Amino acid sequence: CLEILGRFQSPWLGLVLDTGHFHTADPYADIARMIPFTVNWQIKERTHGNGPAGGATDLPRLVSLIRAAGWRGYVPIETLPRDGFPYDPEVAVDALLGGLRTALQGA
């Protein structure tokens, strides 16, 4: 993404930063590198998507990165089912939203 975004200097081009697709050793460092190009967010429950690697998104750490970058806007959330785990979207959304609200209040 950085390579592609770096090729163009346009106010009409930006990134929807999906926190669920950072399959790296340090997803938070990579997320921080992408924030300057970010025009919108998609906050997910896990940084490594629905795969077995990685754990739950560290919402306080993520909120700290977002605030440190001076982000001023909404941070949409999205939950997804995972293979082999029960999924109730109402429960999942309430849990993610509650965790994000707590992180926002604590940061």
KOLROLUM-311602 format. One record per atom (N, C-alpha, C): residue number from 0; residue in three letters; y, z, x. Coordinates in Angstrom, 1 decimal. Last residue first. Example, Ala and Ser with C-alpha at 12.3 -4.5 7.8 and 13.67 -1.06 7.14 Angstrom:
residues 2
+------+------+--------+--------+--------+
: resi : resn :     yy :     zz :     xx :
+------+------+--------+--------+--------+
:    1 :  SER :   -2.2 :    7.1 :   12.8 :
:    1 :  SER :   -1.1 :    7.1 :   13.7 :
:    1 :  SER :    0.0 :    7.9 :   12.9 :
:    0 :  ALA :   -5.7 :    7.8 :   13.2 :
:    0 :  ALA :   -4.5 :    7.8 :   12.3 :
:    0 :  ALA :   -3.3 :    7.8 :   13.2 :
+------+------+--------+--------+--------+
end
This chain:
residues 107
+------+------+--------+--------+--------+
: resi : resn :     yy :     zz :     xx :
+------+------+--------+--------+--------+
:  106 :  ALA :    6.9 :   26.9 :   -8.0 :
:  106 :  ALA :    7.4 :   26.1 :   -6.8 :
:  106 :  ALA :    8.9 :   26.3 :   -6.8 :
:  105 :  GLY :    6.0 :   28.0 :  -10.3 :
:  105 :  GLY :    5.9 :   28.8 :   -9.1 :
:  105 :  GLY :    6.6 :   28.1 :   -7.9 :
:  104 :  GLN :    6.4 :   26.1 :  -12.3 :
:  104 :  GLN :    7.1 :   27.3 :  -12.4 :
:  104 :  GLN :    7.1 :   28.1 :  -11.1 :
:  103 :  LEU :    4.6 :   24.2 :  -11.4 :
:  103 :  LEU :    6.0 :   23.8 :  -11.5 :
:  103 :  LEU :    6.9 :   25.1 :  -11.6 :
:  102 :  ALA :    2.1 :   25.5 :  -11.7 :
:  102 :  ALA :    2.6 :   25.1 :  -10.3 :
:  102 :  ALA :    4.1 :   24.8 :  -10.3 :
:  101 :  THR :    2.1 :   25.8 :  -14.5 :
:  101 :  THR :    2.1 :   27.0 :  -13.6 :
:  101 :  THR :    2.6 :   26.6 :  -12.2 :
:  100 :  ARG :    2.0 :   23.1 :  -15.2 :
:  100 :  ARG :    3.1 :   23.9 :  -15.6 :
:  100 :  ARG :    3.2 :   25.2 :  -14.7 :
:   99 :  LEU :   -0.5 :   22.4 :  -14.1 :
:   99 :  LEU :    0.7 :   21.8 :  -13.6 :
:   99 :  LEU :    1.9 :   22.6 :  -14.0 :
:   98 :  GLY :   -2.3 :   24.0 :  -15.6 :
:   98 :  GLY :   -2.2 :   24.2 :  -14.1 :
:   98 :  GLY :   -0.9 :   23.6 :  -13.5 :
:   97 :  GLY :   -1.8 :   22.9 :  -18.1 :
:   97 :  GLY :   -1.5 :   24.3 :  -17.9 :
:   97 :  GLY :   -1.4 :   24.6 :  -16.4 :
:   96 :  LEU :   -2.7 :   20.2 :  -17.7 :
:   96 :  LEU :   -1.3 :   20.5 :  -18.0 :
:   96 :  LEU :   -0.9 :   21.9 :  -17.8 :
:   95 :  LEU :   -5.4 :   20.8 :  -17.2 :
:   95 :  LEU :   -4.6 :   20.1 :  -16.2 :
:   95 :  LEU :   -3.1 :   20.4 :  -16.5 :
:   94 :  ALA :   -6.2 :   22.0 :  -19.6 :
:   94 :  ALA :   -6.3 :   22.7 :  -18.4 :
:   94 :  ALA :   -5.4 :   22.1 :  -17.3 :
:   93 :  ASP :   -5.5 :   20.1 :  -21.6 :
:   93 :  ASP :   -4.9 :   21.4 :  -21.6 :
:   93 :  ASP :   -5.0 :   22.1 :  -20.3 :
:   92 :  VAL :   -7.2 :   18.0 :  -20.7 :
:   92 :  VAL :   -5.8 :   17.9 :  -20.7 :
:   92 :  VAL :   -5.1 :   19.2 :  -20.7 :
:   91 :  ALA :   -9.8 :   19.3 :  -21.2 :
:   91 :  ALA :   -9.4 :   18.8 :  -19.8 :
:   91 :  ALA :   -7.9 :   18.6 :  -19.7 :
:   90 :  VAL :   -9.8 :   19.8 :  -23.9 :
:   90 :  VAL :   -9.9 :   20.9 :  -23.0 :
:   90 :  VAL :   -9.4 :   20.5 :  -21.6 :
:   89 :  GLU :   -9.5 :   17.2 :  -24.9 :
:   89 :  GLU :   -8.6 :   18.2 :  -25.3 :
:   89 :  GLU :   -8.6 :   19.4 :  -24.3 :
:   88 :  PRO :  -11.8 :   15.8 :  -23.8 :
:   88 :  PRO :  -10.4 :   15.5 :  -23.4 :
:   88 :  PRO :   -9.4 :   16.5 :  -23.7 :
:   87 :  ASP :  -14.6 :   17.1 :  -22.5 :
:   87 :  ASP :  -13.8 :   17.2 :  -23.8 :
:   87 :  ASP :  -12.4 :   17.0 :  -23.4 :
:   86 :  TYR :  -17.5 :   16.4 :  -20.9 :
:   86 :  TYR :  -16.1 :   16.1 :  -21.0 :
:   86 :  TYR :  -15.5 :   16.2 :  -22.4 :
:   85 :  PRO :  -20.0 :   17.6 :  -18.6 :
:   85 :  PRO :  -19.5 :   17.5 :  -20.0 :
:   85 :  PRO :  -18.0 :   17.2 :  -20.0 :
:   84 :  PHE :  -21.1 :   15.6 :  -15.9 :
:   84 :  PHE :  -20.4 :   16.8 :  -16.4 :
:   84 :  PHE :  -19.9 :   16.6 :  -17.8 :
:   83 :  GLY :  -22.3 :   13.2 :  -15.2 :
:   83 :  GLY :  -23.1 :   14.5 :  -15.0 :
:   83 :  GLY :  -22.4 :   15.7 :  -15.4 :
:   82 :  ASP :  -19.4 :   11.6 :  -14.2 :
:   82 :  ASP :  -20.8 :   11.5 :  -14.5 :
:   82 :  ASP :  -21.5 :   12.9 :  -14.2 :
:   81 :  ARG :  -16.4 :   12.7 :  -15.8 :
:   81 :  ARG :  -17.2 :   12.5 :  -14.5 :
:   81 :  ARG :  -18.7 :   12.5 :  -14.9 :
:   80 :  PRO :  -13.5 :   11.4 :  -17.5 :
:   80 :  PRO :  -14.9 :   12.0 :  -17.5 :
:   80 :  PRO :  -15.5 :   11.8 :  -16.1 :
:   79 :  LEU :  -10.1 :   12.2 :  -16.6 :
:   79 :  LEU :  -11.2 :   11.2 :  -16.8 :
:   79 :  LEU :  -12.5 :   12.0 :  -16.8 :
:   78 :  THR :   -6.7 :   12.6 :  -17.3 :
:   78 :  THR :   -8.0 :   13.2 :  -17.1 :
:   78 :  THR :   -9.0 :   12.1 :  -17.3 :
:   77 :  GLU :   -3.4 :   12.5 :  -16.1 :
:   77 :  GLU :   -4.5 :   11.7 :  -16.7 :
:   77 :  GLU :   -5.8 :   12.5 :  -16.3 :
:   76 :  ILE :    0.2 :   13.0 :  -16.5 :
:   76 :  ILE :   -1.1 :   13.4 :  -16.1 :
:   76 :  ILE :   -2.2 :   12.5 :  -16.7 :
:   75 :  PRO :    3.5 :   12.2 :  -15.1 :
:   75 :  PRO :    2.4 :   12.1 :  -16.1 :
:   75 :  PRO :    1.1 :   12.5 :  -15.6 :
:   74 :  VAL :    6.2 :   13.6 :  -14.4 :
:   74 :  VAL :    4.9 :   13.5 :  -13.6 :
:   74 :  VAL :    3.8 :   13.4 :  -14.7 :
:   73 :  TYR :    9.6 :   12.5 :  -14.5 :
:   73 :  TYR :    8.4 :   12.9 :  -15.1 :
:   73 :  TYR :    7.2 :   12.8 :  -14.2 :
:   72 :  GLY :   12.1 :   13.3 :  -12.1 :
:   72 :  GLY :   11.5 :   12.5 :  -13.1 :
:   72 :  GLY :   10.3 :   13.2 :  -13.7 :
:   71 :  ARG :   12.9 :   13.4 :   -9.0 :
:   71 :  ARG :   13.5 :   13.8 :  -10.2 :
:   71 :  ARG :   13.0 :   12.9 :  -11.4 :
:   70 :  TRP :   12.0 :   14.4 :   -5.8 :
:   70 :  TRP :   11.6 :   13.6 :   -7.0 :
:   70 :  TRP :   12.3 :   14.2 :   -8.2 :
:   69 :  GLY :   12.4 :   15.4 :   -3.3 :
:   69 :  GLY :   13.5 :   15.2 :   -4.2 :
:   69 :  GLY :   13.3 :   14.5 :   -5.4 :
:   68 :  ALA :   10.4 :   16.1 :   -1.6 :
:   68 :  ALA :   10.8 :   14.7 :   -1.6 :
:   68 :  ALA :   12.0 :   14.4 :   -2.5 :
:   67 :  ALA :    9.8 :   18.6 :   -2.4 :
:   67 :  ALA :   10.4 :   18.4 :   -1.1 :
:   67 :  ALA :   11.0 :   17.0 :   -0.9 :
:   66 :  ARG :    8.5 :   18.1 :   -4.9 :
:   66 :  ARG :    9.9 :   18.7 :   -4.9 :
:   66 :  ARG :   10.6 :   18.5 :   -3.5 :
:   65 :  ILE :    6.1 :   17.0 :   -4.0 :
:   65 :  ILE :    7.0 :   16.3 :   -5.0 :
:   65 :  ILE :    8.4 :   16.8 :   -4.9 :
:   64 :  LEU :    5.1 :   19.1 :   -2.5 :
:   64 :  LEU :    5.4 :   17.8 :   -1.9 :
:   64 :  LEU :    6.4 :   17.0 :   -2.7 :
:   63 :  SER :    4.8 :   21.0 :   -4.5 :
:   63 :  SER :    5.6 :   21.3 :   -3.3 :
:   63 :  SER :    6.0 :   20.0 :   -2.6 :
:   62 :  VAL :    2.9 :   19.8 :   -6.1 :
:   62 :  VAL :    4.3 :   20.1 :   -6.6 :
:   62 :  VAL :    5.2 :   20.3 :   -5.5 :
:   61 :  LEU :    0.7 :   19.9 :   -4.3 :
:   61 :  LEU :    1.2 :   18.7 :   -4.8 :
:   61 :  LEU :    2.7 :   18.8 :   -5.3 :
:   60 :  ARG :    0.3 :   22.7 :   -4.1 :
:   60 :  ARG :    0.7 :   21.9 :   -2.9 :
:   60 :  ARG :    1.3 :   20.6 :   -3.3 :
:   59 :  PRO :   -0.3 :   23.4 :   -6.8 :
:   59 :  PRO :    0.9 :   23.9 :   -6.1 :
:   59 :  PRO :    1.3 :   23.1 :   -4.9 :
:   58 :  LEU :   -2.6 :   21.7 :   -7.1 :
:   58 :  LEU :   -1.4 :   21.4 :   -7.9 :
:   58 :  LEU :   -0.2 :   22.1 :   -7.2 :
:   57 :  ASP :   -5.0 :   20.3 :   -5.6 :
:   57 :  ASP :   -4.2 :   21.5 :   -5.3 :
:   57 :  ASP :   -2.8 :   21.3 :   -5.9 :
:   56 :  THR :   -7.5 :   19.0 :   -7.5 :
:   56 :  THR :   -6.2 :   18.8 :   -7.0 :
:   56 :  THR :   -5.5 :   20.1 :   -6.8 :
:   55 :  ALA :  -10.8 :   20.0 :   -6.8 :
:   55 :  ALA :   -9.7 :   19.9 :   -7.7 :
:   55 :  ALA :   -8.4 :   19.7 :   -6.9 :
:   54 :  GLY :  -12.3 :   18.3 :   -4.0 :
:   54 :  GLY :  -12.3 :   19.3 :   -5.1 :
:   54 :  GLY :  -11.2 :   19.0 :   -6.0 :
:   53 :  GLY :  -14.4 :   15.9 :   -2.3 :
:   53 :  GLY :  -13.2 :   16.6 :   -2.6 :
:   53 :  GLY :  -13.3 :   17.5 :   -3.8 :
:   52 :  ALA :  -17.0 :   13.7 :   -3.6 :
:   52 :  ALA :  -16.2 :   14.3 :   -2.5 :
:   52 :  ALA :  -14.9 :   14.9 :   -3.0 :
:   51 :  PRO :  -18.1 :   12.6 :   -5.8 :
:   51 :  PRO :  -18.6 :   13.9 :   -5.5 :
:   51 :  PRO :  -17.7 :   14.5 :   -4.4 :
:   50 :  GLY :  -15.6 :   10.8 :   -7.9 :
:   50 :  GLY :  -16.7 :   10.9 :   -6.9 :
:   50 :  GLY :  -17.1 :   12.4 :   -6.6 :
:   49 :  ASN :  -13.4 :   10.4 :   -9.3 :
:   49 :  ASN :  -14.5 :   11.0 :  -10.0 :
:   49 :  ASN :  -15.7 :   11.2 :   -9.1 :
:   48 :  GLY :  -10.8 :   11.0 :   -6.9 :
:   48 :  GLY :  -11.3 :   10.3 :   -8.1 :
:   48 :  GLY :  -12.5 :   11.1 :   -8.7 :
:   47 :  HIS :   -9.9 :   12.8 :   -5.1 :
:   47 :  HIS :  -10.9 :   11.8 :   -4.7 :
:   47 :  HIS :  -11.6 :   11.1 :   -5.9 :
:   46 :  THR :   -8.3 :   14.6 :   -6.2 :
:   46 :  THR :   -7.7 :   13.6 :   -5.4 :
:   46 :  THR :   -8.6 :   12.5 :   -5.0 :
:   45 :  ARG :   -8.5 :   15.4 :   -9.7 :
:   45 :  ARG :   -9.1 :   15.4 :   -8.4 :
:   45 :  ARG :   -8.5 :   14.3 :   -7.5 :
:   44 :  GLU :   -6.9 :   15.2 :  -11.9 :
:   44 :  GLU :   -7.6 :   16.5 :  -11.7 :
:   44 :  GLU :   -8.1 :   16.6 :  -10.3 :
:   43 :  LYS :   -3.8 :   13.3 :  -11.3 :
:   43 :  LYS :   -5.2 :   13.5 :  -11.7 :
:   43 :  LYS :   -5.8 :   14.8 :  -11.4 :
:   42 :  ILE :   -0.9 :   11.9 :  -12.2 :
:   42 :  ILE :   -1.5 :   13.1 :  -11.6 :
:   42 :  ILE :   -2.9 :   13.3 :  -12.2 :
:   41 :  GLN :    0.8 :    9.4 :  -11.5 :
:   41 :  GLN :   -0.4 :    9.6 :  -12.4 :
:   41 :  GLN :   -1.1 :   10.7 :  -11.7 :
:   40 :  TRP :    4.3 :    8.4 :  -11.5 :
:   40 :  TRP :    3.1 :    9.2 :  -11.0 :
:   40 :  TRP :    2.0 :    9.1 :  -12.0 :
:   39 :  ASN :    6.8 :    6.2 :  -10.2 :
:   39 :  ASN :    6.1 :    6.9 :  -11.2 :
:   39 :  ASN :    4.9 :    7.5 :  -10.7 :
:   38 :  VAL :    7.8 :    5.2 :   -7.9 :
:   38 :  VAL :    8.6 :    5.1 :   -9.0 :
:   38 :  VAL :    8.1 :    5.8 :  -10.2 :
:   37 :  THR :    7.5 :    5.7 :   -4.4 :
:   37 :  THR :    7.0 :    6.0 :   -5.7 :
:   37 :  THR :    8.1 :    5.9 :   -6.8 :
:   36 :  PHE :    8.2 :    5.5 :   -1.8 :
:   36 :  PHE :    8.0 :    4.3 :   -2.5 :
:   36 :  PHE :    7.7 :    4.5 :   -4.0 :
:   35 :  PRO :    8.1 :    8.2 :   -0.8 :
:   35 :  PRO :    9.4 :    7.4 :   -0.8 :
:   35 :  PRO :    9.3 :    6.1 :   -1.6 :
:   34 :  ILE :    5.3 :    8.9 :   -1.2 :
:   34 :  ILE :    6.4 :    9.3 :   -2.1 :
:   34 :  ILE :    7.7 :    8.5 :   -2.0 :
:   33 :  MET :    3.5 :    8.3 :    0.8 :
:   33 :  MET :    3.8 :    7.3 :   -0.3 :
:   33 :  MET :    4.9 :    7.6 :   -1.2 :
:   32 :  ARG :    3.3 :   10.5 :    2.4 :
:   32 :  ARG :    3.8 :    9.2 :    3.0 :
:   32 :  ARG :    4.1 :    8.2 :    2.0 :
:   31 :  ALA :    2.2 :   12.3 :    0.6 :
:   31 :  ALA :    3.5 :   12.5 :    1.1 :
:   31 :  ALA :    4.1 :   11.3 :    1.7 :
:   30 :  ILE :   -0.4 :   11.2 :    0.4 :
:   30 :  ILE :    0.5 :   11.2 :   -0.7 :
:   30 :  ILE :    1.9 :   11.4 :   -0.3 :
:   29 :  ASP :   -1.3 :   11.8 :    3.0 :
:   29 :  ASP :   -1.2 :   10.4 :    2.6 :
:   29 :  ASP :   -0.3 :   10.3 :    1.4 :
:   28 :  ALA :   -1.3 :   14.6 :    2.9 :
:   28 :  ALA :   -0.5 :   13.9 :    3.9 :
:   28 :  ALA :   -0.3 :   12.5 :    3.5 :
:   27 :  TYR :   -3.2 :   14.9 :    0.9 :
:   27 :  TYR :   -1.8 :   15.3 :    0.7 :
:   27 :  TYR :   -0.9 :   14.8 :    1.7 :
:   26 :  PRO :   -5.7 :   14.0 :    1.9 :
:   26 :  PRO :   -5.0 :   13.2 :    0.8 :
:   26 :  PRO :   -3.5 :   13.6 :    0.6 :
:   25 :  ASP :   -7.2 :   13.8 :    4.6 :
:   25 :  ASP :   -6.0 :   14.7 :    4.2 :
:   25 :  ASP :   -5.2 :   13.9 :    3.1 :
:   24 :  ALA :   -9.3 :   12.0 :    4.6 :
:   24 :  ALA :   -9.5 :   13.4 :    5.1 :
:   24 :  ALA :   -8.4 :   14.3 :    4.7 :
:   23 :  THR :   -9.3 :   10.1 :    1.5 :
:   23 :  THR :   -9.1 :   10.3 :    2.9 :
:   23 :  THR :   -9.3 :   11.8 :    3.3 :
:   22 :  HIS :   -9.0 :    8.8 :   -1.0 :
:   22 :  HIS :  -10.3 :    9.1 :   -0.5 :
:   22 :  HIS :  -10.2 :    9.2 :    1.1 :
:   21 :  PHE :   -7.1 :    8.9 :   -3.4 :
:   21 :  PHE :   -6.8 :    9.2 :   -2.0 :
:   21 :  PHE :   -8.1 :    9.7 :   -1.4 :
:   20 :  HIS :   -6.8 :    8.7 :   -6.2 :
:   20 :  HIS :   -7.4 :    7.6 :   -5.4 :
:   20 :  HIS :   -7.0 :    7.7 :   -3.9 :
:   19 :  GLY :   -5.4 :   10.4 :   -7.8 :
:   19 :  GLY :   -6.9 :   10.4 :   -7.9 :
:   19 :  GLY :   -7.5 :    9.4 :   -7.0 :
:   18 :  THR :   -2.7 :   10.0 :   -7.9 :
:   18 :  THR :   -3.2 :   11.0 :   -7.0 :
:   18 :  THR :   -4.7 :   11.1 :   -7.0 :
:   17 :  ASP :   -1.0 :    7.2 :   -7.9 :
:   17 :  ASP :   -2.1 :    7.8 :   -8.6 :
:   17 :  ASP :   -2.8 :    8.7 :   -7.7 :
:   16 :  LEU :    2.1 :    6.2 :   -8.1 :
:   16 :  LEU :    1.3 :    6.9 :   -7.2 :
:   16 :  LEU :    0.2 :    7.7 :   -8.1 :
:   15 :  VAL :    3.3 :    3.2 :   -8.5 :
:   15 :  VAL :    2.8 :    4.2 :   -9.4 :
:   15 :  VAL :    1.8 :    5.0 :   -8.6 :
:   14 :  LEU :    5.9 :    2.0 :   -6.4 :
:   14 :  LEU :    4.5 :    2.4 :   -6.5 :
:   14 :  LEU :    4.3 :    3.4 :   -7.7 :
:   13 :  GLY :    8.0 :   -0.9 :   -6.7 :
:   13 :  GLY :    7.7 :    0.5 :   -6.4 :
:   13 :  GLY :    6.3 :    0.7 :   -6.7 :
:   12 :  LEU :   10.6 :   -3.2 :   -6.9 :
:   12 :  LEU :    9.2 :   -3.0 :   -6.5 :
:   12 :  LEU :    9.0 :   -1.5 :   -6.1 :
:   11 :  TRP :   13.2 :   -3.6 :   -7.4 :
:   11 :  TRP :   12.3 :   -3.9 :   -8.5 :
:   11 :  TRP :   10.9 :   -3.7 :   -8.1 :
:   10 :  PRO :   14.7 :   -3.3 :   -5.1 :
:   10 :  PRO :   14.8 :   -2.2 :   -6.1 :
:   10 :  PRO :   13.8 :   -2.4 :   -7.3 :
:    9 :  SER :   13.1 :   -4.4 :   -2.2 :
:    9 :  SER :   13.6 :   -4.8 :   -3.5 :
:    9 :  SER :   13.6 :   -3.5 :   -4.4 :
:    8 :  GLN :   11.9 :   -5.5 :    0.4 :
:    8 :  GLN :   13.0 :   -4.6 :    0.2 :
:    8 :  GLN :   13.7 :   -4.9 :   -1.2 :
:    7 :  PHE :    8.6 :   -5.9 :    1.5 :
:    7 :  PHE :    9.6 :   -6.3 :    0.5 :
:    7 :  PHE :   10.7 :   -5.1 :    0.4 :
:    6 :  ARG :    6.8 :   -4.9 :    3.2 :
:    6 :  ARG :    7.2 :   -6.3 :    3.4 :
:    6 :  ARG :    8.4 :   -6.7 :    2.5 :
:    5 :  GLY :    6.1 :   -2.3 :    2.5 :
:    5 :  GLY :    7.0 :   -2.5 :    3.6 :
:    5 :  GLY :    7.5 :   -3.9 :    3.8 :
:    4 :  LEU :    4.2 :   -2.7 :    0.5 :
:    4 :  LEU :    5.5 :   -2.3 :    0.1 :
:    4 :  LEU :    6.5 :   -2.5 :    1.2 :
:    3 :  ILE :    2.0 :   -3.5 :    2.3 :
:    3 :  ILE :    2.5 :   -4.4 :    1.3 :
:    3 :  ILE :    4.0 :   -4.0 :    0.8 :
:    2 :  GLU :    1.7 :   -1.1 :    3.8 :
:    2 :  GLU :    1.9 :   -2.4 :    4.4 :
:    2 :  GLU :    2.5 :   -3.4 :    3.5 :
:    1 :  LEU :    1.3 :    0.8 :    1.9 :
:    1 :  LEU :    2.5 :    0.9 :    2.7 :
:    1 :  LEU :    2.8 :   -0.5 :    3.4 :
:    0 :  CYS :   -1.2 :    0.0 :    0.8 :
:    0 :  CYS :    0.0 :    0.0 :    0.0 :
:    0 :  CYS :    1.3 :    0.0 :    0.9 :
+------+------+--------+--------+--------+
end
